[in-house]
Amino acid sequence: MALRRVSDWECPLQPIRRHSAITREAEQRAWQWCREFLAGAWRLVKADELEVSPVSGGLSSLLFRCCLPEHIPSVGDEPREVLLRVYGAILQSRALRSHELQDPEKSAVIAIKMARFHYMEMPFTKEPTWLFGTMDQYIRKIKRLPPSDVPKVNLLEKYQLEKEIDYLRKFLESTPSPVVFCHNDIQEGNILLLSNPKTSAPLDKLMLIDFEYSSYNYRGFDIGNHFCEWIYNYDHNEWPFFQALTENYPSQEQQLHFIRNYLSEIQRNVTPSPEGQAQLEKEMLVEVNRFALASHIFWGLWSILQDALSTIEFGYLEYAQSRFQGYFKLKESLAPF
């Protein structure tokens, strides 16, 4: 899924007439995406007021035009209409495996692709509310679970998660981290190794996919979250269908390898002094490891909810507890920073 602003210089787009109109479910999803990712008046429009019409379609994507109704005034400089593209391409590829995240060449490519993703300009709200706003939402939903789900609610108390989130909120407020457009879920399953890349260059061999959680967020979360994913192997074929290999959390050397490739992409023609570069690297080590704490809490809460909602056979409660335990272990280790 991707949203794009319709600029003033673009020709007016005329919806294509089709024998089958856009479904009510599709309209509802379009409204949810626009409301979540766009600021201003998009937060005020009701589902039945949003104007959604198909523009074009193909084998790999569908394109929809989403417009604010005339009677709802703009709040700021938000776009009045956007293009919503829904992708469905089939690629000859496979997802990476957990151990491949440690490969230096692949890690460098992931760092560069993440940097490029971060500096895309998207017509979404740039307020970094997604991280703690979503965690607060997860907490409220967990508390509303029925009595049969008491063990899930008890995890909030067992790990004093509301207290930890309050601590984390204050802790990260004192941790400088640029707000950029983040993927928020760069784990091995969301990185494709292409079978037939357009060139043999390493950058063309990997592709990031699955942008469900993408939003403007703190850079440290995206990188720290990726580092946490080095630990987890989701290909394990026995209960709970994952392995937590804490020894795989990237070493300082591996983190610096990633950070240096990331910085090389965003610095481009800027060459800091050796002292300046060393300081940048030191600051980013602190930044990403502190935000890795938030990754553990975020996905732990998510997993509690999935245990109540998902039909997939997976040890969601076991995974949640693994993430919470990972949080406390990492929290203890951050003293040297």
Phi and psi in degrees as GROMACS dihedral restraints (atoms count N, CA, C in turn):
[ dihedral_restraints ]
;  ai    aj    ak    al  type     phi  dphi    fc
    3     4     5     6     1  -147.4    20    10
    4     5     6     7     1   144.5    20    10
    6     7     8     9     1  -112.6    20    10
    7     8     9    10     1   142.9    20    10
    9    10    11    12     1  -138.9    20    10
   10    11    12    13     1   135.6    20    10
   12    13    14    15     1   -66.6    20    10
   13    14    15    16     1   138.2    20    10
   15    16    17    18     1   -89.1    20    10
   16    17    18    19     1   110.6    20    10
   18    19    20    21     1   -77.1    20    10
   19    20    21    22     1   161.0    20    10
   21    22    23    24     1   -61.5    20    10
   22    23    24    25     1   -31.8    20    10
   24    25    26    27     1   -80.6    20    10
   25    26    27    28     1    -8.6    20    10
   27    28    29    30     1   -78.9    20    10
   28    29    30    31     1   144.3    20    10
   30    31    32    33     1   -63.2    20    10
   31    32    33    34     1   143.6    20    10
   33    34    35    36     1   -56.9    20    10
   34    35    36    37     1   135.3    20    10
   36    37    38    39     1   -93.4    20    10
   37    38    39    40     1   126.7    20    10
   39    40    41    42     1   -99.0    20    10
   40    41    42    43     1   125.0    20    10
   42    43    44    45     1   -58.7    20    10
   43    44    45    46     1   139.6    20    10
   45    46    47    48     1   -78.5    20    10
   46    47    48    49     1   132.3    20    10
   48    49    50    51     1   -76.4    20    10
   49    50    51    52     1   133.9    20    10
   51    52    53    54     1  -130.9    20    10
   52    53    54    55     1   157.4    20    10
   54    55    56    57     1   -69.6    20    10
   55    56    57    58     1   -30.8    20    10
   57    58    59    60     1  -113.1    20    10
   58    59    60    61     1   122.9    20    10
   60    61    62    63     1   -72.7    20    10
   61    62    63    64     1   163.6    20    10
   63    64    65    66     1   -61.3    20    10
   64    65    66    67     1   137.5    20    10
   66    67    68    69     1   -74.7    20    10
   67    68    69    70     1   157.9    20    10
   69    70    71    72     1   -62.4    20    10
   70    71    72    73     1   -35.7    20    10
   72    73    74    75     1   -63.6    20    10
   73    74    75    76     1   -41.9    20    10
   75    76    77    78     1   -64.7    20    10
   76    77    78    79     1   -40.1    20    10
   78    79    80    81     1   -61.2    20    10
   79    80    81    82     1   -41.7    20    10
   81    82    83    84     1   -64.5    20    10
   82    83    84    85     1   -42.0    20    10
   84    85    86    87     1   -65.9    20    10
   85    86    87    88     1   -40.9    20    10
   87    88    89    90     1   -61.5    20    10
   88    89    90    91     1   -43.3    20    10
   90    91    92    93     1   -62.0    20    10
   91    92    93    94     1   -43.1    20    10
   93    94    95    96     1   -62.9    20    10
   94    95    96    97     1   -43.8    20    10
   96    97    98    99     1   -65.1    20    10
   97    98    99   100     1   -45.7    20    10
   99   100   101   102     1   -63.6    20    10
  100   101   102   103     1   -41.8    20    10
  102   103   104   105     1   -65.7    20    10
  103   104   105   106     1   -37.4    20    10
  105   106   107   108     1   -74.6    20    10
  106   107   108   109     1   -40.6    20    10
  108   109   110   111     1   -99.7    20    10
  109   110   111   112     1   -14.6    20    10
  111   112   113   114     1  -111.8    20    10
  112   113   114   115     1   147.1    20    10
  114   115   116   117     1   -94.1    20    10
  115   116   117   118     1  -172.4    20    10
  117   118   119   120     1    62.3    20    10
  118   119   120   121     1  -130.6    20    10
  120   121   122   123     1   -63.4    20    10
  121   122   123   124     1   -22.0    20    10
  123   124   125   126     1   -63.6    20    10
  124   125   126   127     1   -22.8    20    10
  126   127   128   129     1   -79.6    20    10
  127   128   129   130     1   -12.9    20    10
  129   130   131   132     1  -100.6    20    10
  130   131   132   133     1   -24.9    20    10
  132   133   134   135     1   -68.9    20    10
  133   134   135   136     1   140.7    20    10
  135   136   137   138     1   -87.2    20    10
  136   137   138   139     1   158.9    20    10
  138   139   140   141     1   -57.8    20    10
  139   140   141   142     1   -40.0    20    10
  141   142   143   144     1   -81.8    20    10
  142   143   144   145     1    -1.6    20    10
  144   145   146   147     1   -98.1    20    10
  145   146   147   148     1   -24.7    20    10
  147   148   149   150     1   -66.4    20    10
  148   149   150   151     1   132.4    20    10
  150   151   152   153     1   -91.5    20    10
  151   152   153   154     1   113.7    20    10
  153   154   155   156     1  -123.3    20    10
  154   155   156   157     1   126.2    20    10
  156   157   158   159     1  -143.8    20    10
  157   158   159   160     1   141.0    20    10
  159   160   161   162     1   -69.3    20    10
  160   161   162   163     1   138.9    20    10
  162   163   164   165     1  -105.7    20    10
  163   164   165   166     1   -49.2    20    10
  165   166   167   168     1  -155.3    20    10
  166   167   168   169     1   167.3    20    10
  168   169   170   171     1  -150.3    20    10
  169   170   171   172     1   166.0    20    10
  171   172   173   174     1  -165.6    20    10
  172   173   174   175     1  -170.2    20    10
  174   175   176   177     1   -70.8    20    10
  175   176   177   178     1   -28.5    20    10
  177   178   179   180     1  -108.4    20    10
  178   179   180   181     1   -12.5    20    10
  180   181   182   183     1  -161.4    20    10
  181   182   183   184     1   161.5    20    10
  183   184   185   186     1  -122.3    20    10
  184   185   186   187     1   142.3    20    10
  186   187   188   189     1  -121.7    20    10
  187   188   189   190     1   128.0    20    10
  189   190   191   192     1  -124.9    20    10
  190   191   192   193     1   145.9    20    10
  192   193   194   195     1  -101.6    20    10
  193   194   195   196     1   123.4    20    10
  195   196   197   198     1  -115.3    20    10
  196   197   198   199     1   125.1    20    10
  198   199   200   201     1  -128.1    20    10
  199   200   201   202     1   144.1    20    10
  201   202   203   204     1   -74.8    20    10
  202   203   204   205     1   141.4    20    10
  204   205   206   207     1   -69.6    20    10
  205   206   207   208     1   152.9    20    10
  207   208   209   210     1   -61.3    20    10
  208   209   210   211     1   -31.1    20    10
  210   211   212   213     1   -77.1    20    10
  211   212   213   214     1    -6.5    20    10
  213   214   215   216     1  -102.3    20    10
  214   215   216   217     1   112.0    20    10
  216   217   218   219     1   -74.5    20    10
  217   218   219   220     1   154.9    20    10
  219   220   221   222     1   -67.5    20    10
  220   221   222   223     1   148.2    20    10
  222   223   224   225     1   -94.6    20    10
  223   224   225   226     1   -40.4    20    10
  225   226   227   228     1  -140.8    20    10
  226   227   228   229     1  -130.3    20    10
  228   229   230   231     1  -102.6    20    10
  229   230   231   232     1    23.2    20    10
  231   232   233   234     1   -65.2    20    10
  232   233   234   235     1   149.2    20    10
  234   235   236   237     1   -67.1    20    10
  235   236   237   238     1   149.3    20    10
  237   238   239   240     1   -83.9    20    10
  238   239   240   241     1   -22.4    20    10
  240   241   242   243     1  -147.7    20    10
  241   242   243   244     1   148.6    20    10
  243   244   245   246     1  -138.3    20    10
  244   245   246   247     1   160.7    20    10
  246   247   248   249     1  -101.2    20    10
  247   248   249   250     1   131.1    20    10
  249   250   251   252     1  -111.2    20    10
  250   251   252   253     1   114.8    20    10
  252   253   254   255     1  -107.6    20    10
  253   254   255   256     1   127.4    20    10
  255   256   257   258     1  -110.1    20    10
  256   257   258   259     1   120.3    20    10
  258   259   260   261     1   -93.7    20    10
  259   260   261   262     1   148.3    20    10
  261   262   263   264     1  -152.0    20    10
  262   263   264   265     1    35.5    20    10
  264   265   266   267     1   -73.0    20    10
  265   266   267   268     1   148.9    20    10
  267   268   269   270     1  -106.9    20    10
  268   269   270   271     1   120.4    20    10
  270   271   272   273     1  -116.9    20    10
  271   272   273   274     1   144.7    20    10
  273   274   275   276     1   -77.5    20    10
  274   275   276   277     1   106.7    20    10
  276   277   278   279     1  -168.4    20    10
  277   278   279   280     1   174.8    20    10
  279   280   281   282     1  -143.1    20    10
  280   281   282   283     1   155.1    20    10
  282   283   284   285     1   -74.1    20    10
  283   284   285   286     1   150.7    20    10
  285   286   287   288     1   -64.3    20    10
  286   287   288   289     1   160.8    20    10
  288   289   290   291     1  -105.7    20    10
  289   290   291   292     1   157.4    20    10
  291   292   293   294     1   -52.4    20    10
  292   293   294   295     1   -46.3    20    10
  294   295   296   297     1   -66.1    20    10
  295   296   297   298     1   -21.0    20    10
  297   298   299   300     1   -73.4    20    10
  298   299   300   301     1   -17.3    20    10
  300   301   302   303     1   -63.4    20    10
  301   302   303   304     1   -23.2    20    10
  303   304   305   306     1   -82.3    20    10
  304   305   306   307     1   -13.2    20    10
  306   307   308   309     1   -63.7    20    10
  307   308   309   310     1   123.3    20    10
  309   310   311   312     1   -56.4    20    10
  310   311   312   313     1   -41.3    20    10
  312   313   314   315     1   -66.3    20    10
  313   314   315   316     1   -45.0    20    10
  315   316   317   318     1   -66.5    20    10
  316   317   318   319     1   -39.5    20    10
  318   319   320   321     1   -61.3    20    10
  319   320   321   322     1   -40.5    20    10
  321   322   323   324     1   -63.0    20    10
  322   323   324   325     1   -42.4    20    10
  324   325   326   327     1   -65.8    20    10
  325   326   327   328     1   -42.9    20    10
  327   328   329   330     1   -60.9    20    10
  328   329   330   331     1   -40.9    20    10
  330   331   332   333     1   -62.0    20    10
  331   332   333   334     1   -43.9    20    10
  333   334   335   336     1   -67.2    20    10
  334   335   336   337     1   -42.7    20    10
  336   337   338   339     1   -66.7    20    10
  337   338   339   340     1   -36.3    20    10
  339   340   341   342     1   -64.0    20    10
  340   341   342   343     1   -42.9    20    10
  342   343   344   345     1   -60.4    20    10
  343   344   345   346     1   -43.3    20    10
  345   346   347   348     1   -65.5    20    10
  346   347   348   349     1   -39.2    20    10
  348   349   350   351     1   -61.5    20    10
  349   350   351   352     1   -43.9    20    10
  351   352   353   354     1   -61.1    20    10
  352   353   354   355     1   -31.3    20    10
  354   355   356   357     1  -103.6    20    10
  355   356   357   358     1    19.4    20    10
  357   358   359   360     1   -73.5    20    10
  358   359   360   361     1   143.7    20    10
  360   361   362   363     1   -98.6    20    10
  361   362   363   364     1   114.8    20    10
  363   364   365   366     1  -116.8    20    10
  364   365   366   367     1   146.2    20    10
  366   367   368   369     1   -82.7    20    10
  367   368   369   370     1    49.1    20    10
  369   370   371   372     1  -113.2    20    10
  370   371   372   373     1   165.2    20    10
  372   373   374   375     1   -61.4    20    10
  373   374   375   376     1   134.7    20    10
  375   376   377   378     1   -98.0    20    10
  376   377   378   379     1     9.5    20    10
  378   379   380   381     1   -73.7    20    10
  379   380   381   382     1   126.3    20    10
  381   382   383   384     1   -80.8    20    10
  382   383   384   385     1    60.6    20    10
  384   385   386   387     1   -97.1    20    10
  385   386   387   388     1    -9.6    20    10
  387   388   389   390     1   -61.4    20    10
  388   389   390   391     1   -45.5    20    10
  390   391   392   393     1   -62.0    20    10
  391   392   393   394     1   -62.8    20    10
  393   394   395   396     1   -76.2    20    10
  394   395   396   397     1   -28.3    20    10
  396   397   398   399     1   -62.9    20    10
  397   398   399   400     1   -41.3    20    10
  399   400   401   402     1   -70.3    20    10
  400   401   402   403     1   -40.4    20    10
  402   403   404   405     1   -63.9    20    10
  403   404   405   406     1   -41.3    20    10
  405   406   407   408     1   -61.1    20    10
  406   407   408   409     1   -39.6    20    10
  408   409   410   411     1   -64.7    20    10
  409   410   411   412     1   -42.5    20    10
  411   412   413   414     1   -61.4    20    10
  412   413   414   415     1   -42.9    20    10
  414   415   416   417     1   -58.5    20    10
  415   416   417   418     1   -46.1    20    10
  417   418   419   420     1   -62.6    20    10
  418   419   420   421     1   -41.1    20    10
  420   421   422   423     1   -67.6    20    10
  421   422   423   424     1   -38.6    20    10
  423   424   425   426     1   -63.1    20    10
  424   425   426   427     1   -41.1    20    10
  426   427   428   429     1   -65.5    20    10
  427   428   429   430     1   -23.8    20    10
  429   430   431   432     1   -92.3    20    10
  430   431   432   433     1     3.5    20    10
  432   433   434   435     1   -63.3    20    10
  433   434   435   436     1   149.2    20    10
  435   436   437   438     1   -65.3    20    10
  436   437   438   439     1   164.5    20    10
  438   439   440   441     1   -53.8    20    10
  439   440   441   442     1   -29.2    20    10
  441   442   443   444     1   -65.6    20    10
  442   443   444   445     1   -15.7    20    10
  444   445   446   447     1  -103.5    20    10
  445   446   447   448     1    25.6    20    10
  447   448   449   450     1   -52.9    20    10
  448   449   450   451     1   -42.0    20    10
  450   451   452   453     1   -56.2    20    10
  451   452   453   454     1   -33.5    20    10
  453   454   455   456     1   -69.7    20    10
  454   455   456   457     1   -44.8    20    10
  456   457   458   459     1   -63.8    20    10
  457   458   459   460     1   -36.4    20    10
  459   460   461   462     1   -62.2    20    10
  460   461   462   463     1   -24.9    20    10
  462   463   464   465     1   -64.1    20    10
  463   464   465   466     1   -30.9    20    10
  465   466   467   468     1   -60.8    20    10
  466   467   468   469     1   -41.5    20    10
  468   469   470   471     1   -77.1    20    10
  469   470   471   472     1   -41.2    20    10
  471   472   473   474     1   -56.5    20    10
  472   473   474   475     1   -42.4    20    10
  474   475   476   477     1  -102.4    20    10
  475   476   477   478     1     6.6    20    10
  477   478   479   480     1    47.6    20    10
  478   479   480   481     1    52.6    20    10
  480   481   482   483     1   -68.4    20    10
  481   482   483   484     1   -35.1    20    10
  483   484   485   486     1   -66.0    20    10
  484   485   486   487     1   -38.6    20    10
  486   487   488   489     1   -64.5    20    10
  487   488   489   490     1   -41.7    20    10
  489   490   491   492     1   -67.4    20    10
  490   491   492   493     1   -36.5    20    10
  492   493   494   495     1   -66.0    20    10
  493   494   495   496     1   -39.5    20    10
  495   496   497   498     1   -62.2    20    10
  496   497   498   499     1   -43.4    20    10
  498   499   500   501     1   -60.9    20    10
  499   500   501   502     1   -45.9    20    10
  501   502   503   504     1   -64.9    20    10
  502   503   504   505     1   -39.1    20    10
  504   505   506   507     1   -58.6    20    10
  505   506   507   508     1   -46.0    20    10
  507   508   509   510     1   -70.9    20    10
  508   509   510   511     1   -39.2    20    10
  510   511   512   513     1   -62.6    20    10
  511   512   513   514     1   -43.5    20    10
  513   514   515   516     1   -77.9    20    10
  514   515   516   517     1   -21.3    20    10
  516   517   518   519     1   -62.8    20    10
  517   518   519   520     1   -27.4    20    10
  519   520   521   522     1   -93.3    20    10
  520   521   522   523     1     9.3    20    10
  522   523   524   525     1  -113.4    20    10
  523   524   525   526     1   103.3    20    10
  525   526   527   528     1   -59.3    20    10
  526   527   528   529     1   131.9    20    10
  528   529   530   531     1  -157.4    20    10
  529   530   531   532     1   122.1    20    10
  531   532   533   534     1   -61.5    20    10
  532   533   534   535     1   145.6    20    10
  534   535   536   537     1   -88.6    20    10
  535   536   537   538     1   119.4    20    10
  537   538   539   540     1  -135.4    20    10
  538   539   540   541     1   173.1    20    10
  540   541   542   543     1   -81.0    20    10
  541   542   543   544     1   110.3    20    10
  543   544   545   546     1  -102.8    20    10
  544   545   546   547     1   148.0    20    10
  546   547   548   549     1   -74.4    20    10
  547   548   549   550     1   -44.8    20    10
  549   550   551   552     1    75.5    20    10
  550   551   552   553     1     2.6    20    10
  552   553   554   555     1  -154.6    20    10
  553   554   555   556     1    49.4    20    10
  555   556   557   558     1   -86.2    20    10
  556   557   558   559     1    84.4    20    10
  558   559   560   561     1  -116.6    20    10
  559   560   561   562     1   171.8    20    10
  561   562   563   564     1   -58.5    20    10
  562   563   564   565     1   -32.5    20    10
  564   565   566   567     1   -68.9    20    10
  565   566   567   568     1   -17.5    20    10
  567   568   569   570     1  -106.1    20    10
  568   569   570   571     1    18.7    20    10
  570   571   572   573     1  -126.1    20    10
  571   572   573   574     1   116.1    20    10
  573   574   575   576     1   -93.7    20    10
  574   575   576   577     1   138.3    20    10
  576   577   578   579     1   -99.3    20    10
  577   578   579   580     1   110.9    20    10
  579   580   581   582     1   -76.2    20    10
  580   581   582   583     1   137.3    20    10
  582   583   584   585     1   -76.6    20    10
  583   584   585   586     1   -33.9    20    10
  585   586   587   588     1  -129.2    20    10
  586   587   588   589     1    69.8    20    10
  588   589   590   591     1   -64.6    20    10
  589   590   591   592     1   156.5    20    10
  591   592   593   594     1   -67.6    20    10
  592   593   594   595     1   -26.0    20    10
  594   595   596   597     1  -139.4    20    10
  595   596   597   598     1   174.6    20    10
  597   598   599   600     1   -88.4    20    10
  598   599   600   601     1     2.8    20    10
  600   601   602   603     1   -65.2    20    10
  601   602   603   604     1   139.4    20    10
  603   604   605   606     1   -53.1    20    10
  604   605   606   607     1   -36.8    20    10
  606   607   608   609     1   -64.5    20    10
  607   608   609   610     1   -25.3    20    10
  609   610   611   612     1   -88.0    20    10
  610   611   612   613     1    -4.7    20    10
  612   613   614   615     1   -87.1    20    10
  613   614   615   616     1   -21.1    20    10
  615   616   617   618     1  -115.7    20    10
  616   617   618   619     1   148.6    20    10
  618   619   620   621     1  -140.4    20    10
  619   620   621   622     1   132.1    20    10
  621   622   623   624     1   -81.8    20    10
  622   623   624   625     1   138.9    20    10
  624   625   626   627     1  -135.4    20    10
  625   626   627   628     1   176.8    20    10
  627   628   629   630     1    63.1    20    10
  628   629   630   631     1    88.6    20    10
  630   631   632   633     1  -103.9    20    10
  631   632   633   634     1    25.5    20    10
  633   634   635   636     1   -56.3    20    10
  634   635   636   637     1   -36.8    20    10
  636   637   638   639     1  -101.3    20    10
  637   638   639   640     1     6.1    20    10
  639   640   641   642     1   -64.3    20    10
  640   641   642   643     1   138.7    20    10
  642   643   644   645     1  -170.0    20    10
  643   644   645   646     1   168.3    20    10
  645   646   647   648     1   -70.8    20    10
  646   647   648   649     1   130.2    20    10
  648   649   650   651     1  -159.5    20    10
  649   650   651   652     1   177.7    20    10
  651   652   653   654     1   -75.5    20    10
  652   653   654   655     1   131.4    20    10
  654   655   656   657     1   -52.8    20    10
  655   656   657   658     1   -40.4    20    10
  657   658   659   660     1   -58.5    20    10
  658   659   660   661     1   -32.2    20    10
  660   661   662   663     1   -67.1    20    10
  661   662   663   664     1   -45.4    20    10
  663   664   665   666     1   -62.2    20    10
  664   665   666   667     1   -42.8    20    10
  666   667   668   669     1   -73.7    20    10
  667   668   669   670     1   -46.1    20    10
  669   670   671   672     1   -61.5    20    10
  670   671   672   673     1   -38.4    20    10
  672   673   674   675     1   -62.9    20    10
  673   674   675   676     1   -42.1    20    10
  675   676   677   678     1   -61.8    20    10
  676   677   678   679     1   -41.7    20    10
  678   679   680   681     1   -62.2    20    10
  679   680   681   682     1   -38.7    20    10
  681   682   683   684     1   -62.0    20    10
  682   683   684   685     1   -33.6    20    10
  684   685   686   687     1   -69.2    20    10
  685   686   687   688     1   -17.0    20    10
  687   688   689   690     1   -59.6    20    10
  688   689   690   691     1   -26.6    20    10
  690   691   692   693     1   -74.5    20    10
  691   692   693   694     1   -34.0    20    10
  693   694   695   696     1  -100.6    20    10
  694   695   696   697     1   126.1    20    10
  696   697   698   699     1  -106.0    20    10
  697   698   699   700     1   112.4    20    10
  699   700   701   702     1   -95.8    20    10
  700   701   702   703     1     6.9    20    10
  702   703   704   705     1   -93.4    20    10
  703   704   705   706     1     3.5    20    10
  705   706   707   708     1   -65.6    20    10
  706   707   708   709     1   128.5    20    10
  708   709   710   711     1   -98.8    20    10
  709   710   711   712     1    15.1    20    10
  711   712   713   714     1  -126.2    20    10
  712   713   714   715     1   155.6    20    10
  714   715   716   717     1   -53.6    20    10
  715   716   717   718     1   135.9    20    10
  717   718   719   720     1   -90.5    20    10
  718   719   720   721     1    19.8    20    10
  720   721   722   723     1    70.0    20    10
  721   722   723   724     1    27.3    20    10
  723   724   725   726     1  -156.5    20    10
  724   725   726   727     1   160.6    20    10
  726   727   728   729     1  -126.1    20    10
  727   728   729   730     1   137.3    20    10
  729   730   731   732     1  -105.3    20    10
  730   731   732   733     1   102.0    20    10
  732   733   734   735     1  -103.1    20    10
  733   734   735   736     1    83.7    20    10
  735   736   737   738     1   -61.7    20    10
  736   737   738   739     1   -23.8    20    10
  738   739   740   741     1   -69.3    20    10
  739   740   741   742     1   -12.4    20    10
  741   742   743   744     1   -86.9    20    10
  742   743   744   745     1    -5.2    20    10
  744   745   746   747     1   -56.9    20    10
  745   746   747   748     1   131.6    20    10
  747   748   749   750     1   -57.6    20    10
  748   749   750   751     1   136.4    20    10
  750   751   752   753     1   -68.1    20    10
  751   752   753   754     1   169.8    20    10
  753   754   755   756     1   -60.3    20    10
  754   755   756   757     1   -37.5    20    10
  756   757   758   759     1   -63.7    20    10
  757   758   759   760     1   -43.2    20    10
  759   760   761   762     1   -67.8    20    10
  760   761   762   763     1   -37.6    20    10
  762   763   764   765     1   -64.3    20    10
  763   764   765   766     1   -42.0    20    10
  765   766   767   768     1   -65.8    20    10
  766   767   768   769     1   -36.4    20    10
  768   769   770   771     1   -58.5    20    10
  769   770   771   772     1   -45.7    20    10
  771   772   773   774     1   -64.7    20    10
  772   773   774   775     1   -49.5    20    10
  774   775   776   777     1   -61.1    20    10
  775   776   777   778     1   -41.4    20    10
  777   778   779   780     1   -64.9    20    10
  778   779   780   781     1   -38.7    20    10
  780   781   782   783     1   -69.2    20    10
  781   782   783   784     1   -37.6    20    10
  783   784   785   786     1   -61.3    20    10
  784   785   786   787     1   -49.4    20    10
  786   787   788   789     1   -65.2    20    10
  787   788   789   790     1   -35.0    20    10
  789   790   791   792     1   -61.7    20    10
  790   791   792   793     1   -30.7    20    10
  792   793   794   795     1   -77.2    20    10
  793   794   795   796     1   -40.4    20    10
  795   796   797   798     1   -84.2    20    10
  796   797   798   799     1   -21.1    20    10
  798   799   800   801     1   -81.2    20    10
  799   800   801   802     1   -32.5    20    10
  801   802   803   804     1    46.5    20    10
  802   803   804   805     1  -106.3    20    10
  804   805   806   807     1   -86.5    20    10
  805   806   807   808     1     2.0    20    10
  807   808   809   810     1   -92.9    20    10
  808   809   810   811     1   126.8    20    10
  810   811   812   813     1  -118.8    20    10
  811   812   813   814     1    99.8    20    10
  813   814   815   816     1   -66.6    20    10
  814   815   816   817     1   160.7    20    10
  816   817   818   819     1   -65.8    20    10
  817   818   819   820     1   158.7    20    10
  819   820   821   822     1   -54.0    20    10
  820   821   822   823     1   -38.4    20    10
  822   823   824   825     1   -67.9    20    10
  823   824   825   826     1   -41.8    20    10
  825   826   827   828     1   -64.8    20    10
  826   827   828   829     1   -40.4    20    10
  828   829   830   831     1   -64.5    20    10
  829   830   831   832     1   -43.1    20    10
  831   832   833   834     1   -62.1    20    10
  832   833   834   835     1   -37.7    20    10
  834   835   836   837     1   -68.2    20    10
  835   836   837   838     1   -42.1    20    10
  837   838   839   840     1   -58.9    20    10
  838   839   840   841     1   -44.8    20    10
  840   841   842   843     1   -64.4    20    10
  841   842   843   844     1   -42.1    20    10
  843   844   845   846     1   -61.9    20    10
  844   845   846   847     1   -43.4    20    10
  846   847   848   849     1   -66.3    20    10
  847   848   849   850     1   -37.9    20    10
  849   850   851   852     1   -70.4    20    10
  850   851   852   853     1   -33.2    20    10
  852   853   854   855     1   -59.0    20    10
  853   854   855   856     1   -44.3    20    10
  855   856   857   858     1   -63.9    20    10
  856   857   858   859     1   -48.8    20    10
  858   859   860   861     1   -56.1    20    10
  859   860   861   862     1   -53.7    20    10
  861   862   863   864     1   -71.8    20    10
  862   863   864   865     1   -33.7    20    10
  864   865   866   867     1   -73.1    20    10
  865   866   867   868     1   -33.0    20    10
  867   868   869   870     1   -67.3    20    10
  868   869   870   871     1   -42.5    20    10
  870   871   872   873     1   -72.9    20    10
  871   872   873   874     1   -20.0    20    10
  873   874   875   876     1   -60.8    20    10
  874   875   876   877     1   -28.6    20    10
  876   877   878   879     1   -57.5    20    10
  877   878   879   880     1   -43.2    20    10
  879   880   881   882     1   -65.6    20    10
  880   881   882   883     1   -33.0    20    10
  882   883   884   885     1   -60.3    20    10
  883   884   885   886     1   -44.5    20    10
  885   886   887   888     1   -61.7    20    10
  886   887   888   889     1   -46.0    20    10
  888   889   890   891     1   -66.0    20    10
  889   890   891   892     1   -44.7    20    10
  891   892   893   894     1   -57.5    20    10
  892   893   894   895     1   -54.1    20    10
  894   895   896   897     1   -75.2    20    10
  895   896   897   898     1   -23.4    20    10
  897   898   899   900     1   -65.7    20    10
  898   899   900   901     1   -45.6    20    10
  900   901   902   903     1   -63.6    20    10
  901   902   903   904     1   -44.1    20    10
  903   904   905   906     1   -55.7    20    10
  904   905   906   907     1   -41.4    20    10
  906   907   908   909     1   -69.9    20    10
  907   908   909   910     1   -34.3    20    10
  909   910   911   912     1   -59.5    20    10
  910   911   912   913     1   -45.4    20    10
  912   913   914   915     1   -65.7    20    10
  913   914   915   916     1   -40.4    20    10
  915   916   917   918     1   -61.6    20    10
  916   917   918   919     1   -32.2    20    10
  918   919   920   921     1   -62.4    20    10
  919   920   921   922     1   -31.4    20    10
  921   922   923   924     1   -84.9    20    10
  922   923   924   925     1   -23.8    20    10
  924   925   926   927     1  -110.2    20    10
  925   926   927   928     1   -33.0    20    10
  927   928   929   930     1   -83.5    20    10
  928   929   930   931     1   148.2    20    10
  930   931   932   933     1  -100.7    20    10
  931   932   933   934     1     2.0    20    10
  933   934   935   936     1   -74.5    20    10
  934   935   936   937     1   136.6    20    10
  936   937   938   939     1   -77.8    20    10
  937   938   939   940     1   104.5    20    10
  939   940   941   942     1  -161.0    20    10
  940   941   942   943     1   144.8    20    10
  942   943   944   945     1   -81.6    20    10
  943   944   945   946     1    73.8    20    10
  945   946   947   948     1   -62.8    20    10
  946   947   948   949     1   -42.2    20    10
  948   949   950   951     1   -68.1    20    10
  949   950   951   952     1   -37.4    20    10
  951   952   953   954     1   -63.9    20    10
  952   953   954   955     1   -40.2    20    10
  954   955   956   957     1   -66.3    20    10
  955   956   957   958     1   -41.8    20    10
  957   958   959   960     1   -58.1    20    10
  958   959   960   961     1   -45.9    20    10
  960   961   962   963     1   -67.0    20    10
  961   962   963   964     1   -35.1    20    10
  963   964   965   966     1   -62.2    20    10
  964   965   966   967     1   -40.9    20    10
  966   967   968   969     1   -67.6    20    10
  967   968   969   970     1   -40.1    20    10
  969   970   971   972     1   -66.8    20    10
  970   971   972   973     1   -39.8    20    10
  972   973   974   975     1   -65.2    20    10
  973   974   975   976     1   -37.2    20    10
  975   976   977   978     1   -63.6    20    10
  976   977   978   979     1   -35.9    20    10
  978   979   980   981     1   -60.4    20    10
  979   980   981   982     1   -50.2    20    10
  981   982   983   984     1   -68.5    20    10
  982   983   984   985     1   -35.4    20    10
  984   985   986   987     1   -64.9    20    10
  985   986   987   988     1   -44.1    20    10
  987   988   989   990     1   -67.7    20    10
  988   989   990   991     1   -38.9    20    10
  990   991   992   993     1   -58.1    20    10
  991   992   993   994     1   -42.6    20    10
  993   994   995   996     1   -66.0    20    10
  994   995   996   997     1   -33.4    20    10
  996   997   998   999     1   -80.3    20    10
  997   998   999  1000     1    -9.6    20    10
  999  1000  1001  1002     1   -80.8    20    10
 1000  1001  1002  1003     1    -3.8    20    10
 1002  1003  1004  1005     1   -53.1    20    10
 1003  1004  1005  1006     1   -40.7    20    10
 1005  1006  1007  1008     1   -62.1    20    10
 1006  1007  1008  1009     1   -23.9    20    10
